Amino acid sequence: MSDEATHQLIKVMAHEAAEEAVRRTLTTLGIDATNPIEAQRDMAALRELRDLVEDPELQKDLLHLRRWRKTMDTVETKGILVMVSLLISGIAAAFWIGFKDVLGK
């Protein structure tokens, strides 16, 4: 085998090894290397999502929604507590009135 043929064989082997390594790496990362157009669309969508998430106005909106959610959770919890307290107070008052009524007669 001549030096040129050996050089070409090594070049082809290196190219195939590199392609296989890159394909496996991309597959491990969840990128379909057999469909580069779809992979490009996925990357473009990720870039758009990154830009959207980094938008300061969106971050303010999300922070506001978080505060609103926490406030509503607190209101719900306090409301249930108030309703239970009123129910217990009403039952206690009914017993007290009944007890006074029994003692009064």
C-alpha positions in Angstrom: 0.0 0.0 0.0 1.4 3.4 -1.0 1.8 6.3 1.3 -1.0 8.2 -0.5 -3.4 5.2 -0.1 -2.5 4.9 3.6 -3.0 8.6 4.1 -6.4 8.4 2.4 -7.4 5.3 4.4 -6.4 7.1 7.7 -8.3 10.2 6.6 -11.5 8.2 5.9 -11.2 6.3 9.1 -10.7 9.5 11.1 -13.7 11.1 9.4 -16.0 8.1 10.1 -14.8 7.9 13.7 -15.5 11.6 14.2 -18.9 11.4 12.6 -19.8 8.4 14.9 -18.5 10.2 18.0 -20.5 13.4 17.1 -23.6 11.4 16.3 -23.4 9.5 19.6 -22.8 12.7 21.6 -25.7 14.5 19.9 -27.9 11.5 20.6 -26.9 11.5 24.2 -27.8 15.2 24.4 -31.2 14.4 22.9 -30.6 15.8 19.5 -31.6 13.7 16.5 -28.5 13.8 14.3 -30.3 12.1 11.4 -32.6 15.1 11.0 -30.5 18.3 11.0 -33.4 20.6 9.9 -35.5 19.5 12.9 -32.5 20.0 15.2 -32.0 23.5 13.8 -35.7 24.2 14.5 -35.3 22.9 18.1 -32.3 25.1 18.6 -34.1 28.2 17.2 -37.0 27.5 19.5 -34.6 27.2 22.5 -33.0 30.6 21.5 -36.5 32.2 21.3 -37.4 30.7 24.7 -34.2 31.9 26.2 -34.9 35.4 24.9 -38.4 35.3 26.3 -37.3 34.1 29.7 -34.6 36.8 29.9 -37.1 39.5 29.2 -37.2 41.8 32.3 -40.9 42.6 31.7 -41.8 38.9 31.7 -39.8 38.3 34.8 -41.7 41.1 36.5 -45.0 39.6 35.3 -44.1 36.2 36.6 -43.0 37.7 40.0 -46.3 39.5 40.2 -48.2 36.3 39.4 -46.2 34.4 42.1 -47.0 37.1 44.7 -50.7 37.0 43.7 -50.7 33.1 44.0 -49.1 33.2 47.4 -51.6 35.9 48.5 -54.5 33.9 47.3 -53.2 30.8 49.1 -52.9 32.8 52.3 -56.4 34.2 51.9 -57.8 30.7 51.3 -56.0 29.4 54.4 -57.1 32.3 56.6 -60.6 32.1 55.2 -60.9 28.5 56.2 -59.5 29.3 59.6 -62.1 32.1 60.0 -65.0 29.8 59.0 -63.9 27.1 61.4 -63.6 29.6 64.2 -67.0 31.0 63.4 -68.5 27.5 63.4 -66.9 26.6 66.7 -68.0 30.0 68.2 -71.5 29.5 67.0 -71.7 26.0 68.4 -70.2 27.2 71.7 -72.7 30.1 71.9 -75.6 27.7 71.2 -74.5 25.4 74.0 -74.1 28.4 76.3 -77.5 29.8 75.5 -79.0 26.3 75.9 -77.1 25.8 79.2 -78.3 29.2 80.5 -81.9 28.3 79.4 -81.8 25.0 81.2 -80.5 26.6 84.4 -82.9 29.5 84.1 -86.0 27.2 84.1 
